[in-house]
């Protein structure tokens, strides 16, 4: 497999920023702390009293002595148990129960199914949450202006998040507070938010439910990252049922299950990669939805499809079996995750010596993008490849294949990769 990265990634404009207003609770707490803090004498300040006559000064002194004696009698008689040290210790200032969000919540981004949010115009097309230590941002997608549900964020009590709306939106007032119970999975890859109380109903519609952590190495992209928690996962951007040019965001077109040690390092409109965490793309499962037969030319041109070859599963399978230099097994009918097609194993035929620039191993080119992107699929040397060709119903095939850097890696990868492929479920 050779490829160049697609530069049409969805840019993420979510840079962490602090709240633009001070919450009332924080303001009240500051006032209370100031009120209860002992004031120190200003250094170097002297006070000058106006002169008064001697008799008046003596009377005033006697009065002060009397007051002092009375005070002493009160403190000695009424509070015999209080020590001087205790009487000089100031009362502790009350502390806020709110705390910044922990690292387990603010790493990466949280992806989820698109929500229906009352009053949001234009309607939400995506759903993702970004959290930092003190702020929550909700991404409803698209370039158009949408109501902003940004909220100050804090932990308030055990497994409870407190959100306070930064500015008025969707009929909610600035300062509206919502409390949510949160649950993290054992591997911290899945998050569930359940409202306990909420003054802003549209925010509850946006945040409630299940979320999946995304730590994609490509800034702003939706892939889950090089290492993901074992369990059931869903795609976000990948949508094989629409051509690249007609693409629309539809969360969860593919769901699948992985064991420990796997990740999702790449995802775009027409590509999805599930790879071993330790080896990356050198031990991986690829899904490509806008591929066609690769042009067969002596110069080995990159990213060049032969558009005279049909793109249904039967057409591509027949073409593969006719390729010079390619050994291909007989296609076997398969149904995978609700899609039907064929599977076959291919490898470079014995005695084939043709190479392409940049690789000294014998090479046979298999597939190329038809949409202007650059995902060339080739088989090299003695490393086999298992291919699934699944009909999408519009004369296109979804191509799924198992890719490895060498035969030993392929042989050890195949059983686990087949288990993952067997868990695929596609949703139109």
WOTATA-V133113 format. One record per residue. N is the residue number from 1. RES is the residue in one letter. PHI is phi in whole degrees, 0 to 359 (999 if undefined). OMEGA is omega in whole degrees, 0 to 359 (NA if undefined). Layout:
BEGIN
((N/RES/PHI/OMEGA) (N/RES/PHI/OMEGA))
END
This chain:
BEGIN
((1/X/999/172) (2/X/237/183) (3/X/199/170) (4/X/238/186) (5/X/289/177) (6/X/285/182) (7/X/276/181) (8/X/273/176) (9/X/277/177) (10/X/286/183) (11/X/284/182) (12/X/255/181) (13/X/269/186) (14/X/270/172) (15/X/260/186) (16/X/299/176) (17/X/216/183) (18/X/281/178) (19/X/299/181) (20/X/267/176) (21/X/218/180) (22/X/271/179) (23/X/300/182) (24/X/302/182) (25/X/298/179) (26/X/293/179) (27/X/299/180) (28/X/298/181) (29/X/295/178) (30/X/298/180) (31/X/299/181) (32/X/295/179) (33/X/296/179) (34/X/297/183) (35/X/295/186) (36/X/262/181) (37/X/269/180) (38/X/297/182) (39/X/266/178) (40/X/277/176) (41/X/294/179) (42/X/289/184) (43/X/295/174) (44/X/81/182) (45/X/271/176) (46/X/239/182) (47/X/245/183) (48/X/246/181) (49/X/274/175) (50/X/289/180) (51/X/292/176) (52/X/227/184) (53/X/286/188) (54/X/294/181) (55/X/300/180) (56/X/296/180) (57/X/294/179) (58/X/296/179) (59/X/297/180) (60/X/295/179) (61/X/296/179) (62/X/299/179) (63/X/298/180) (64/X/296/178) (65/X/297/180) (66/X/300/179) (67/X/298/180) (68/X/297/178) (69/X/298/179) (70/X/300/179) (71/X/297/180) (72/X/296/178) (73/X/300/181) (74/X/299/185) (75/X/292/181) (76/X/287/184) (77/X/280/186) (78/X/275/185) (79/X/230/184) (80/X/292/186) (81/X/274/185) (82/X/277/180) (83/X/274/178) (84/X/301/181) (85/X/297/181) (86/X/294/183) (87/X/291/181) (88/X/265/182) (89/X/278/181) (90/X/291/176) (91/X/296/181) (92/X/296/178) (93/X/285/178) (94/X/295/179) (95/X/249/181) (96/X/289/177) (97/X/277/181) (98/X/276/179) (99/X/228/176) (100/X/298/181) (101/X/291/180) (102/X/284/180) (103/X/300/181) (104/X/297/180) (105/X/258/190) (106/X/259/179) (107/X/280/179) (108/X/73/183) (109/X/225/180) (110/X/249/179) (111/X/265/176) (112/X/202/178) (113/X/297/178) (114/X/298/182) (115/X/258/168) (116/X/268/186) (117/X/241/184) (118/X/303/175) (119/X/84/182) (120/X/282/180) (121/X/227/352) (122/X/296/183) (123/X/298/179) (124/X/298/176) (125/X/250/177) (126/X/229/174) (127/X/210/176) (128/X/206/179) (129/X/243/170) (130/X/244/180) (131/X/239/164) (132/X/240/187) (133/X/300/186) (134/X/225/187) (135/X/216/173) (136/X/244/174) (137/X/234/180) (138/X/246/180) (139/X/258/177) (140/X/263/173) (141/X/88/174) (142/X/76/180) (143/X/272/182) (144/X/289/180) (145/X/291/177) (146/X/231/176) (147/X/304/188) (148/X/260/180) (149/X/261/177) (150/X/306/182) (151/X/218/169) (152/X/296/187) (153/X/230/178) (154/X/203/171) (155/X/269/179) (156/X/231/182) (157/X/90/184) (158/X/293/176) (159/X/57/179) (160/X/234/176) (161/X/254/178) (162/X/244/178) (163/X/245/178) (164/X/235/187) (165/X/299/183) (166/X/286/181) (167/X/217/183) (168/X/301/180) (169/X/196/173) (170/X/54/180) (171/X/82/178) (172/X/263/182) (173/X/263/172) (174/X/304/182) (175/X/95/177) (176/X/300/187) (177/X/250/173) (178/X/229/177) (179/X/245/184) (180/X/228/170) (181/X/282/179) (182/X/240/178) (183/X/232/175) (184/X/257/176) (185/X/292/184) (186/X/299/178) (187/X/267/178) (188/X/62/178) (189/X/262/182) (190/X/231/183) (191/X/232/174) (192/X/238/178) (193/X/247/180) (194/X/234/182) (195/X/293/173) (196/X/261/172) (197/X/207/184) (198/X/204/178) (199/X/276/183) (200/X/239/184) (201/X/301/179) (202/X/299/177) (203/X/293/176) (204/X/297/177) (205/X/297/182) (206/X/286/191) (207/X/261/187) (208/X/294/174) (209/X/116/188) (210/X/259/181) (211/X/224/181) (212/X/234/183) (213/X/291/176) (214/X/240/177) (215/X/233/183) (216/X/295/179) (217/X/291/177) (218/X/277/184) (219/X/304/177) (220/X/86/181) (221/X/279/188) (222/X/259/181) (223/X/299/186) (224/X/277/178) (225/X/119/186) (226/X/289/179) (227/X/225/181) (228/X/234/182) (229/X/290/174) (230/X/301/180) (231/X/142/184) (232/X/269/183) (233/X/233/181) (234/X/223/176) (235/X/282/178) (236/X/242/184) (237/X/277/185) (238/X/301/182) (239/X/217/185) (240/X/289/186) (241/X/276/175) (242/X/236/176) (243/X/293/183) (244/X/305/183) (245/X/288/181) (246/X/263/187) (247/X/304/171) (248/X/219/181) (249/X/291/176) (250/X/217/185) (251/X/295/171) (252/X/77/176) (253/X/294/176) (254/X/227/170) (255/X/239/183) (256/X/202/181) (257/X/238/177) (258/X/234/170) (259/X/276/174) (260/X/299/175) (261/X/94/180) (262/X/235/179) (263/X/211/178) (264/X/229/186) (265/X/281/184) (266/X/220/172) (267/X/202/168) (268/X/214/187) (269/X/305/188) (270/X/237/184) (271/X/217/174) (272/X/215/183) (273/X/235/173) (274/X/244/190) (275/X/225/172) (276/X/296/183) (277/X/299/184) (278/X/283/185) (279/X/241/179) (280/X/61/185) (281/X/291/176) (282/X/284/175) (283/X/212/195) (284/X/208/173) (285/X/245/182) (286/X/245/171) (287/X/234/181) (288/X/228/187) (289/X/248/179) (290/X/239/181) (291/X/259/172) (292/X/226/178) (293/X/298/180) (294/X/281/176) (295/X/298/182) (296/X/256/181) (297/X/226/183) (298/X/299/183) (299/X/279/181) (300/X/53/183) (301/X/295/177) (302/X/281/171) (303/X/54/181) (304/X/231/181) (305/X/265/174) (306/X/265/186) (307/X/283/176) (308/X/279/180) (309/X/268/178) (310/X/298/185) (311/X/246/173) (312/X/287/181) (313/X/298/182) (314/X/291/180) (315/X/294/181) (316/X/291/179) (317/X/295/178) (318/X/296/180) (319/X/295/179) (320/X/298/182) (321/X/292/182) (322/X/264/185) (323/X/288/171) (324/X/299/177) (325/X/86/183) (326/X/245/172) (327/X/262/184) (328/X/229/177) (329/X/283/177) (330/X/292/180) (331/X/300/179) (332/X/248/179) (333/X/296/179) (334/X/221/167) (335/X/235/188) (336/X/230/176) (337/X/61/181) (338/X/99/177) (339/X/252/181) (340/X/252/178) (341/X/176/181) (342/X/223/173) (343/X/230/177) (344/X/201/176) (345/X/255/180) (346/X/229/175) (347/X/199/176) (348/X/291/182) (349/X/292/176) (350/X/304/179) (351/X/88/179) (352/X/283/186) (353/X/240/184) (354/X/297/177) (355/X/241/176) (356/X/241/180) (357/X/306/178) (358/X/92/180) (359/X/213/182) (360/X/274/182) (361/X/278/173) (362/X/303/189) (363/X/224/168) (364/X/231/179) (365/X/279/186) (366/X/249/186) (367/X/225/176) (368/X/216/178) (369/X/295/175) (370/X/256/188) (371/X/249/179) (372/X/94/173) (373/X/280/188) (374/X/231/175) (375/X/231/178) (376/X/274/179) (377/X/247/181) (378/X/224/173) (379/X/246/188) (380/X/236/168) (381/X/48/182) (382/X/258/183) (383/X/269/180) (384/X/284/179) (385/X/213/173) (386/X/262/186) (387/X/235/171) (388/X/244/177) (389/X/245/188) (390/X/245/182) (391/X/289/179) (392/X/264/175) (393/X/91/179) (394/X/230/181) (395/X/70/173) (396/X/247/175) (397/X/239/167) (398/X/274/181) (399/X/259/177) (400/X/241/179) (401/X/214/179) (402/X/259/186) (403/X/244/177) (404/X/218/184) (405/X/284/180) (406/X/202/186) (407/X/293/180) (408/X/298/178) (409/X/295/179) (410/X/299/183) (411/X/298/180) (412/X/283/182) (413/X/281/192) (414/X/306/183) (415/X/299/181) (416/X/290/178) (417/X/297/179) (418/X/294/176) (419/X/296/178) (420/X/294/179) (421/X/300/178) (422/X/295/180) (423/X/271/183) (424/X/301/171) (425/X/221/180) (426/X/263/179) (427/X/231/180) (428/X/282/NA))
END
